Amino acid sequence: MKIKMHLLSDVIFGNGVSVPGGEDISVLRDGNGFPYYKGGTFKGIFREELERYLRWTMTGEAAIHARLEDLLGSSGNDREAEDKLVFSDFTLSEYVKEKVLAELGDDREAVLDAFTNLRTFTSIDGDGIVSEGSLRSARCVNQGLYFYSEISCRREDEPLVKEVISLVKWLGSMRNRGFGKVKIEPADAGLEQGE
């Protein structure tokens, strides 16, 4: 099942690396410079929402745990059985990537700059003054972009998967500061030109 994620705000797909003299938080990017979001990271977000959903719709801790194991397997093992949910990485559409590479070539930094922006932050102390040494910067993926992923699942699980992915509203780093608002839905209708 193909799904699409629309970024409703800037999002930080943090890669856990800082750039000395530059970014304190950098984003995941592929070999061409295109930002992406790891499917395994999304699986963790999905697991949280699925557990909440099951607690709303089911009773009994054992039944909830059994359903989680049935769909996702044990935590940290994506490939323990073929019938478990597997999430591919969220990437830009091939159409968009082809157009950008045709225009920018193999300049990884130009490709990254086309889809991201650099934001700076600081801390304010109790007196309303900037805290010394608190200036930080983060690379953000631009609001408005669409990313696509494939979910491998049993056909009978598709309605539940569609319901749960629609519940995911925030992801990425610094969600508590307004970053990472998303809308995720099935991409059944196919890709729109330019997404």
Secondary structure, 3 states (H helix, E strand, C coil): CEEEEEECCCEECECCCCCCCCCCECECECCCCCECECHHHHHHHHHHHHHHHHHHHCCCHHHHHHHHHHHHCCCCCCCCCCCCCEECCEECCHHHHHHHHHHHCCCHHHHHHHHEEEEEECCECCCCCECCCCCEEEEEECCCCEEEEEEECCHHHHHHHHHHHHHCCECCECHHHCCCEEEEEECCCCCCCCC
